[in-house]
């Protein structure tokens, strides 16, 4: 195997085995607060599934499992990801992508992406978070970039930045 390719694969694997991110509210009650609430997130696992923990600004800890969404499947069909009965969280994720990144973004960039992950998290104070993320240009040898969104059961939509 080419030495440079091996190095890229190793670096990508290390970055995905434990990644940190921030969540910024862009719509909903938290978006109107000053200063704006910022959540911290930690993801573990590589490429197909892993765990995710998000700590809210108020100290609430939300935990769950993320899994890769295979091309051609909806996120609700992902095995290993918990689902909840609260449709305000589970529905409307394409609209959340468009609210954060612009009209038509979900269809033109996220849907069918090679690495598209989804998670449902529950918090120790009752918050439920639906999180989705995808990796840009998975075949590229440039810096790995992952974008994502989240939606909670309190009417907030977040931008997930790694």
C-alpha positions in Angstrom: 0.0 0.0 0.0 1.2 3.5 -0.9 2.8 5.2 2.2 0.9 8.4 1.7 -2.4 6.6 1.4 -1.7 4.6 4.6 -0.9 7.8 6.5 -4.2 9.4 5.3 -6.2 6.3 6.3 -4.5 6.2 9.7 -5.1 9.9 10.4 -8.7 9.6 9.3 -9.2 6.6 11.5 -7.7 8.3 14.5 -9.8 11.4 14.0 -13.0 9.4 13.7 -12.2 7.1 16.6 -12.7 10.0 19.0 -13.9 13.3 17.6 -15.0 16.5 19.4 -17.6 18.9 18.2 -19.6 22.0 19.3 -23.2 22.6 18.8 -24.5 26.1 18.1 -28.2 27.0 18.3 -29.4 28.5 15.0 -33.2 28.4 15.4 -35.5 28.1 18.4 -35.6 29.5 22.0 -31.8 29.0 22.6 -30.9 30.9 19.5 -32.4 34.1 20.9 -30.4 34.0 24.2 -27.4 36.2 24.7 -24.8 34.9 25.0 -25.8 31.9 22.9 -25.7 28.5 24.5 -22.9 26.2 23.1 -23.0 22.4 23.6 -20.0 20.2 23.5 -20.0 16.8 21.9 -17.8 13.8 21.8 -18.1 11.0 19.3 -16.3 7.7 19.4 -16.2 4.9 16.8 -15.1 4.9 13.2 -17.0 4.9 10.0 -20.0 2.7 10.9 -21.1 3.3 14.5 -20.1 4.4 17.9 -21.2 6.3 21.0 -22.0 10.0 21.3 -22.2 12.2 24.4 -23.4 15.8 24.3 -23.2 18.2 27.3 -25.7 21.0 27.2 -25.0 24.5 28.4 -27.1 23.8 31.5 -24.9 20.7 32.4 -27.4 18.1 31.1 -25.7 15.1 29.7 -27.2 13.5 26.6 -26.0 10.0 25.5 -26.7 7.7 22.7 -25.4 5.6 19.9 -24.8 6.8 16.3 -24.8 4.6 13.3 -24.0 5.1 9.6 -27.1 5.4 7.3 -26.6 3.2 4.3 -27.2 4.9 0.9 -30.8 4.6 -0.1 -32.2 4.2 3.5 -33.9 6.8 5.6 -32.3 7.5 9.0 -35.3 6.0 10.8 -34.3 2.6 9.3 -30.8 2.6 10.8 -30.3 -0.5 13.0 -28.8 0.1 16.5 -30.1 3.7 16.8 -32.7 4.2 19.4 -35.9 5.8 18.3 -38.4 7.8 20.3 -42.1 8.4 20.0 -41.6 12.2 20.0 -42.2 13.1 16.4 -41.2 16.7 17.0 -37.6 15.4 17.2 -37.6 12.6 14.7 -39.4 14.4 11.8 -38.2 17.3 9.8 -34.5 16.6 9.8 -34.1 17.5 6.1 -35.7 20.9 7.0 -33.2 21.3 9.9 -30.3 20.7 7.4 -31.8 23.4 5.1 -32.3 25.8 8.0 -28.7 25.6 9.0 -26.9 25.3 5.6 -29.4 26.8 3.1 -32.4 25.8 1.0 -32.0 22.4 -0.8 -28.8 21.5 1.1 -30.1 18.2 2.4 -31.1 16.9 -1.0 -28.1 18.1 -2.9 -25.3 17.3 -0.4 -26.4 15.0 2.4 -28.9 12.5 1.0 -26.9 9.6 -0.4 -23.6 10.7 1.1 -21.1 7.9 1.6 -20.7 8.7 5.3 -24.0 9.8 6.7 -24.6 9.2 10.4 -27.6 9.5 12.7 -28.1 9.3 16.4 -30.9 9.7 19.0 -29.8 10.9 22.4 -31.6 11.1 25.7 -30.6 13.5 28.4 -30.6 13.0 32.1 -33.0 16.0 32.5 -35.5 14.9 29.8 -34.0 16.4 26.6 -34.1 14.3 23.5 -31.7 15.1 20.6 -31.8 13.9 17.1 -28.3 14.3 15.5 -27.2 13.8 11.9 -23.8 14.4 10.3 -22.1 13.6 7.1 -18.5 13.7 5.8 -17.7 15.9 2.8 -15.7 14.4 -0.1 -15.0 11.0 1.5 -12.6 10.1 -1.4 -10.6 13.3 -1.0 -7.1 13.3 0.4 -7.5 16.7 1.8 -8.5 17.6 5.3 -11.5 15.6 6.6 -14.5 17.8 7.1 -17.7 16.7 8.8 -20.9 18.9 9.1 -24.0 18.1 11.0 -27.2 19.3 12.6 -29.3 18.5 15.6 -32.8 19.0 16.7 -34.2 18.8 20.3 -37.6 18.3 21.8 -37.6 21.9 23.0 -37.9 23.4 19.5 -34.2 24.1 18.9 -32.1 23.4 15.8 -28.3 23.3 16.1 -25.3 23.5 13.8 -22.9 20.7 14.6 -19.3 21.8 13.9 -16.3 19.4 14.2 
